[in-house]
Amino acid sequence: NMMVNSRNKGARGERLFSAAMYELTGIESHRNLEQSRNGGHDLVGLPFAVEVKHYEKLTRGQIVGFWEQALMQSQDAGLPPALAYKENRKPWKVRIPIALVYQGAWMECPDCGEIHPPHWMDDFEYSMELELEGFAYICREIVGMNLEIERQQTRTH
């Protein structure tokens, strides 16, 4: 059964990525068991909605399609998108929006009133590819900042 086979391969990719991230960050992440039921992102525990793809070979077209998927799922999750992908015998790559790193682009949205990057910056052309170590560094920094904010809030309340 092709479907089951591809699902098992997907699950294996998620476990591999999760283990690699744990090794680099100490942050535990696990497969999102809700994902198949309601089409959620693949991993829970990282400060991103991570979509994981593990293929023998990947074309740019496929990666663009996966990026679209990652964007949609990140909106549902309320977390920034990340697309982690790996081809056989090659290292992991992780794609995130440039706007996450360059916050000068953020503005008040005329539609929702919240501060976020303009929607055109969601496009694949405005994403960037990181090595696993670079993504791990950003995750550690975000988690560290969040913990610091929580500590300050508990001090003031």
C-alpha positions, 0 to 999 in steps of 0.5 A: 500500500503506497499510502501506508508506505509514504506515511511510514516514511514521513513518520521516520523523517519526523523522528530523524529530524526531531532527534537531530534537533534534540541533539543540537538544542535539548528541546524535545519535540514529538510527532503531532498526532493530530496532524493526519486528522486535521491536517496540522503541522508535523512536529510539536515542541519547537517554537515553529510550526515545522513541516518535515519532508524526507525524499529521495530527490527533491525538485524546486517545484516540490519545495515551493509546494511544501512551503505553501503547505507549511505556511497554511499550517503555521497560520492554523497553529499561530506559530512561524512556519518552518519547512525541514527537508532532506534528500537521501544522503544529504544533510537537513535543510530548513527554510524559514521566512526572511521576515523572522530575521529582519523585523524592519519589514513588520507593520500594522496589518490593515486587515487584522490590526496586528503587527506582522510582516506584509503578506507578500513576504510569505512568498517562497522568494522571501524565505531562506534556507538554513543549515540544521545548526543555524535553525537550531540556534534560532530555536534556542534563542527564541525558547530562551527569550520566551523563558526570560519573558515568562520569568519577568512576568511571574516576577511582576505578578 
